């Protein structure tokens, strides 16, 4: 049930009575809340495919790779997740038949994740649903989406994202 007021606006009003930085607090709180809402919607869209957004991202990464396989360590780096998280993601994808895991042929310490035909098929089906939904951002126009991406770029750059 939606609230009859914007709770972030109210939090900012209360914040401003005590501290400086209202604009930053409002922006970061809005950003975090939108992230929660979008992930919730994306996960709901992906649930019929047996995926979460994190697992979907891992499969897409494998689709984009030239051989359809990558070491788990490299996947974790590219997805910017902890090694235990990528291991958990890989286990679940393997249990679902979307990837296979095997020893790296050139590095005895590494494990390769390789996408299966079933994994490729689920990526195609899930991607159709995500695109149709506008990746849960269909309340925004394409120019606004481009502007949002550009507004967030300096924050990502300063944080060392690229």
Helices and strands as residue ranges (DSSP letters): H 7-18, H 22-47, H 53-64, E 69-71, H 72-79, H 83-95, E 99-103, E 111-115, H 117-132, G 134-136, H 142-158
